[in-house]
Amino acid sequence: MHLRVDPAEFTRTYNAVQLATAPVLAVSGNSPTFLGHRLWEETRIAVFKQSVDDRQGHQPRRRLSRTALGTGWLRGGALELFAESVRLHQPLLPVTNGLELSGGAGWQAPPLDELRLHQGTVWRWNRAIYDPASDGHLRIEMRALSAGPTVIDMLANAAFLIGLSLWLAGQDQQWTYALPFERADHGFYRAAQQGLSAQLSWPAGHRDQIRTLTAAKLVAELVPAARQGLLQAGVAAAEADWLLEVISARAASGQTGAVWQRATLADARRHHDPERALAVMLDRYLQYADTGLPVHSWPVVSKPR
C-alpha cells in the first residue's frame, strides 16, 4: 500500500508511519504456520527478512539487513533514506541508462532509474519511493500489512494504518525524542511474533514520557485517533466508522486471522493427524473467506469430516 506525501511533510509522516506500524501489525496477523510448524502470529515478517538476507559471517552485527524497519527516527527527509540505502547496501543489479540530467524550460523530473532500481532491492518495511511521474513525487510504501483473510479485513487494516499515521503526523514530534527508536523496532517484531498479546511502548502524551501496554489495549485506545486522521483526510465518516469497527471488534474479541487459524488447527488435530489437520484448517479458511465476513466473526469449531 502506498501513501503519497508532500516532500515538506515527508519526515513527519514517515516517522508517524514507522510508529503506527506495530499496533496495526499486532491486530492484523494472519500467517501463524510455515511448512507445517506453528510460529509467529505474522510469520511472513521473519521469513521474508531471513530469505533475502545477503549478509555473511559476522556481518549481521555490523550491517543492517536489506529488510528492516530502519536505523532511527528520520531527520533529513527522503534523501536521508535514499543515501542510507546506497551507503549500506551493494547494488544487486548494476545497470545504468546513460542519461544526462539537464535543466531549462523543458525540465522534467529526472527518472533516476539507477536509484529506483537499487531501492527496489532494499526492502524496508516502510520504504521511501521516488516516482518521476506527475512532475515527480514521493510515496511511502507500507509493506508490513498482512494479506487477507477477507477484503473487508484488509481494507480495515489499511484504514487503521493510514488514519493513525496521518493523525500522528499532525501531532508534536517530541515523541521521536522521548521514545528510543530501538524500542519501536523491538515492538515491531514483538507485534509480529505475539500479536495482540505483545507488550508495546508508546508515547504517554507528556514530554519525554512513554508507557508500555498490551497491543490489544493500545489498539482500542488508538482507534478514535485513526478515525480523526481519516476524517481530516476527507474520508466519509460512515466509511471510516464501518472499517474501524472491524478493527475494534477484532481487538475486543482477540480473534485475528492468526488466532483463528491456531484455534481451528487445534480443533482439527483432535480428529486428524497433523498433516491432515492443516488441510482441514485451510479448507475451512477458504470457505469462510468466501463469505466475505471479517475474521473476528468466524466460528472455530465445526463437525469433523
C-alpha positions as CSV (number, residue, x, y, z in Angstrom):
1,M,0.0,0.0,0.0
2,H,1.4,3.4,-1.0
3,L,0.7,6.8,0.6
4,R,1.6,9.9,-1.5
5,V,3.3,12.5,0.7
6,D,4.2,16.2,0.2
7,P,8.0,16.4,0.3
8,A,7.8,19.1,3.0
9,E,5.8,16.7,5.2
10,F,7.8,13.5,4.4
11,T,9.9,13.3,7.6
12,R,7.0,13.9,9.9
13,T,4.7,11.4,8.0
14,Y,7.4,8.7,7.6
15,N,8.1,8.7,11.4
16,A,4.4,8.5,12.1
17,V,4.0,5.5,9.8
18,Q,7.0,3.9,11.5
19,L,5.4,4.3,14.9
20,A,1.9,3.3,13.8
21,T,3.0,0.0,12.1
22,A,3.5,-2.1,15.3
23,P,-0.1,-1.8,16.7
24,V,-1.6,-2.3,13.3
25,L,0.6,-5.4,12.7
26,A,-0.4,-6.8,16.1
27,V,-4.1,-6.6,15.2
28,S,-3.8,-8.0,11.7
29,G,-1.5,-11.1,12.0
30,N,-2.6,-13.8,9.5
31,S,0.3,-16.2,8.9
32,P,0.9,-18.4,12.0
33,T,2.2,-21.5,10.3
34,F,5.0,-22.3,7.9
35,L,6.0,-25.7,6.5
36,G,3.7,-27.3,9.0
37,H,5.1,-25.5,12.0
38,R,3.2,-23.1,14.2
39,L,5.4,-20.0,14.5
40,W,4.8,-16.2,14.8
41,E,1.4,-14.5,14.5
42,E,2.7,-12.9,11.3
43,T,5.5,-15.3,10.3
44,R,5.9,-13.6,7.0
45,I,7.9,-10.8,8.7
46,A,10.6,-13.2,9.9
47,V,10.6,-15.5,6.9
48,F,11.0,-12.7,4.3
49,K,13.7,-10.9,6.3
50,Q,15.7,-14.1,6.5
51,S,15.1,-15.2,2.9
52,V,16.6,-12.0,1.4
53,D,19.4,-11.5,3.9
54,D,22.7,-11.2,2.0
55,R,24.9,-10.7,5.0
56,Q,27.6,-13.3,5.8
57,G,29.7,-14.4,8.7
58,H,29.8,-11.7,11.4
59,Q,28.2,-9.0,9.1
60,P,24.7,-9.3,10.7
61,R,26.0,-7.5,13.7
62,R,27.7,-4.8,11.8
63,R,25.4,-4.1,8.8
64,L,21.7,-3.5,8.5
65,S,19.7,-6.2,6.8
66,R,18.1,-5.4,3.4
67,T,14.8,-5.9,5.2
68,A,14.5,-3.8,8.3
69,L,12.4,-1.2,9.9
70,G,15.3,1.3,9.9
71,T,18.2,2.7,11.8
72,G,16.5,5.5,13.7
73,W,13.9,8.2,13.5
74,L,14.1,10.1,10.3
75,R,15.6,13.7,10.5
76,G,16.6,14.6,6.9
77,G,13.7,13.7,4.7
78,A,13.5,11.1,1.9
79,L,17.0,11.9,0.7
80,E,18.4,10.6,4.0
81,L,16.8,7.2,3.3
82,F,17.9,7.0,-0.3
83,A,21.5,7.9,0.7
84,E,21.5,5.3,3.5
85,S,20.3,2.6,1.2
86,V,23.2,3.4,-1.2
87,R,25.7,3.6,1.6
88,L,24.7,0.4,3.4
89,H,23.9,-2.0,0.5
90,Q,25.8,-3.0,-2.6
91,P,23.9,-2.9,-5.8
92,L,22.4,-6.2,-6.8
93,L,21.7,-5.1,-10.4
94,P,24.4,-2.7,-11.6
95,V,22.5,-1.3,-14.6
96,T,22.9,2.2,-15.9
97,N,20.9,4.1,-18.5
98,G,23.4,6.6,-19.6
99,L,21.0,9.6,-19.5
100,E,22.2,13.1,-18.7
101,L,20.2,15.4,-16.5
102,S,19.5,18.9,-17.8
103,G,17.6,21.9,-16.7
104,G,16.0,24.7,-18.7
105,A,12.5,25.4,-19.9
106,G,11.9,21.8,-20.9
107,W,12.8,20.5,-17.5
108,Q,11.2,17.2,-16.4
109,A,11.6,15.3,-13.2
110,P,14.7,13.1,-13.6
111,P,14.0,9.4,-13.9
112,L,16.8,8.4,-11.5
113,D,16.5,4.9,-12.9
114,E,19.6,3.6,-11.1
115,L,18.5,4.8,-7.7
116,R,14.9,3.5,-8.2
117,L,16.3,0.1,-9.3
118,H,18.6,0.0,-6.3
119,Q,15.7,1.0,-4.0
120,G,13.8,-2.0,-5.4
121,T,16.4,-4.3,-3.8
122,V,16.3,-2.7,-0.3
123,W,13.1,-3.9,1.3
124,R,12.4,-1.6,4.3
125,W,9.1,-2.4,5.9
126,N,8.2,1.2,5.3
127,R,10.0,2.2,2.1
128,A,10.5,5.7,0.6
129,I,9.5,5.7,-3.1
130,Y,10.6,8.4,-5.6
131,D,8.5,8.4,-8.8
132,P,9.2,10.8,-11.8
133,A,5.5,10.6,-12.9
134,S,3.3,13.7,-12.4
135,D,6.4,16.0,-12.3
136,G,8.0,13.9,-9.7
137,H,6.6,12.8,-6.3
138,L,7.3,10.9,-3.1
139,R,5.4,8.0,-1.6
140,I,5.7,5.8,1.4
141,E,5.2,2.1,0.6
142,M,3.8,0.3,3.7
143,R,4.9,-3.3,3.3
144,A,4.1,-4.8,6.7
145,L,0.4,-5.3,6.3
146,S,-0.7,-8.9,6.1
147,A,-2.8,-10.3,3.3
148,G,-6.4,-11.4,4.0
149,P,-8.3,-13.1,5.3
150,T,-11.0,-11.1,3.5
151,V,-11.3,-7.9,1.6
152,I,-13.0,-6.2,4.5
153,D,-10.2,-7.2,6.8
154,M,-7.6,-5.8,4.5
155,L,-9.5,-2.6,4.0
156,A,-9.9,-2.2,7.7
157,N,-6.1,-2.8,8.3
158,A,-5.3,-0.2,5.7
159,A,-7.7,2.4,7.1
160,F,-6.3,1.9,10.6
161,L,-2.7,2.3,9.4
162,I,-3.4,5.3,7.2
163,G,-5.7,7.1,9.7
164,L,-3.4,6.5,12.7
165,S,-0.3,7.6,10.7
166,L,-2.0,10.8,9.5
167,W,-3.1,11.6,13.0
168,L,0.3,11.0,14.4
169,A,1.9,13.1,11.7
170,G,-0.2,16.1,12.9
171,Q,1.0,15.8,16.5
172,D,4.0,17.3,18.1
173,Q,7.0,15.2,17.1
174,Q,8.5,15.3,20.6
175,W,7.8,11.6,20.8
176,T,10.6,10.9,18.3
177,Y,13.0,12.1,21.1
178,A,11.1,10.6,24.0
179,L,10.7,7.1,22.5
180,P,14.0,5.5,21.5
181,F,13.8,4.1,18.0
182,E,15.2,0.8,19.3
183,R,12.0,0.3,21.4
184,A,9.8,1.0,18.3
185,D,11.9,-1.5,16.3
186,H,11.6,-4.1,19.1
187,G,7.9,-3.5,19.3
188,F,7.5,-4.1,15.6
189,Y,9.0,-7.6,15.8
190,R,7.1,-8.4,19.1
191,A,3.9,-7.4,17.4
192,A,4.7,-9.8,14.5
193,Q,5.6,-12.6,16.9
194,Q,3.0,-12.2,19.7
195,G,0.1,-10.3,18.0
196,L,-2.4,-8.7,20.4
197,S,-0.6,-10.0,23.5
198,A,2.6,-8.2,22.6
199,Q,3.8,-5.5,25.1
200,L,4.3,-2.3,23.1
201,S,5.9,1.0,24.2
202,W,4.0,4.1,23.2
203,P,4.3,7.9,23.9
204,A,2.4,8.8,27.0
205,G,1.3,12.2,25.8
206,H,3.6,14.1,28.1
207,R,7.1,15.4,27.4
208,D,9.7,12.6,27.5
209,Q,7.2,10.0,28.9
210,I,6.4,6.6,27.5
211,R,4.3,3.7,28.7
212,T,4.1,0.0,27.9
213,L,0.9,-1.8,27.5
214,T,-0.6,-4.8,25.6
215,A,-1.2,-4.3,21.9
216,A,-4.9,-5.2,22.4
217,K,-5.4,-2.4,24.9
218,L,-3.3,0.0,22.8
219,V,-5.3,-0.7,19.6
220,A,-8.6,0.0,21.4
221,E,-7.2,3.4,22.6
222,L,-5.9,4.3,19.1
223,V,-9.0,3.6,17.0
224,P,-10.5,7.1,17.8
225,A,-7.3,8.8,16.7
226,A,-7.2,6.8,13.5
227,R,-10.8,7.9,12.8
228,Q,-9.8,11.5,13.3
229,G,-6.9,11.1,10.9
230,L,-9.2,9.6,8.2
231,L,-11.8,12.4,8.6
232,Q,-9.2,15.1,8.3
233,A,-8.0,13.4,5.1
234,G,-11.5,13.6,3.6
235,V,-12.8,10.1,4.2
236,A,-16.5,9.9,4.8
237,A,-17.4,9.4,8.4
238,A,-19.7,6.4,7.6
239,E,-16.9,4.7,5.7
240,A,-14.3,5.4,8.5
241,D,-16.7,4.0,11.1
242,W,-17.5,0.9,9.1
243,L,-13.8,0.0,8.6
244,L,-12.6,0.9,12.1
245,E,-15.4,-1.0,13.7
246,V,-13.8,-4.1,12.3
247,I,-10.6,-3.3,14.0
248,S,-12.3,-2.6,17.3
249,A,-14.3,-5.8,17.2
250,R,-11.2,-7.8,16.3
251,A,-9.2,-6.3,19.1
252,A,-12.1,-6.9,21.6
253,S,-12.6,-10.5,20.6
254,G,-8.9,-11.2,20.4
255,Q,-9.5,-13.2,17.2
256,T,-7.1,-12.2,14.4
257,G,-6.6,-14.4,11.3
258,A,-3.7,-16.0,13.1
259,V,-5.6,-16.7,16.2
260,W,-8.4,-18.2,14.3
261,Q,-6.0,-20.4,12.3
262,R,-4.3,-21.6,15.5
263,A,-7.6,-22.4,17.2
264,T,-9.0,-24.1,14.2
265,L,-5.9,-26.2,13.7
266,A,-6.0,-27.3,17.3
267,D,-9.6,-28.3,16.9
268,A,-8.8,-30.2,13.7
269,R,-6.0,-32.1,15.4
270,R,-8.5,-33.6,17.8
271,H,-9.8,-35.7,14.8
272,H,-6.9,-35.8,12.3
273,D,-3.1,-36.3,12.1
274,P,-1.0,-33.1,11.9
275,E,-0.8,-33.0,8.1
276,R,-4.5,-33.6,7.5
277,A,-5.3,-31.1,10.2
278,L,-3.5,-28.4,8.3
279,A,-5.5,-29.3,5.2
280,V,-8.8,-29.2,7.1
281,M,-7.9,-25.8,8.6
282,L,-7.1,-24.4,5.2
283,D,-10.3,-25.8,3.7
284,R,-12.3,-24.1,6.5
285,Y,-10.3,-20.9,6.0
286,L,-11.2,-20.8,2.3
287,Q,-14.9,-21.4,3.0
288,Y,-15.2,-18.6,5.5
289,A,-13.1,-16.2,3.4
290,D,-15.6,-16.7,0.5
291,T,-18.3,-15.4,2.8
292,G,-16.6,-12.0,3.0
293,L,-17.3,-11.8,6.7
294,P,-14.5,-10.3,8.8
295,V,-12.3,-12.9,10.6
296,H,-13.3,-11.9,14.1
297,S,-16.8,-13.3,13.4
298,W,-15.7,-16.7,12.1
299,P,-16.6,-19.7,14.2
300,V,-13.8,-22.1,15.2
301,V,-15.4,-25.5,15.9
302,S,-17.2,-27.4,13.2
303,K,-18.1,-31.1,12.8
304,P,-15.3,-33.4,11.7
305,R,-15.4,-34.9,8.3
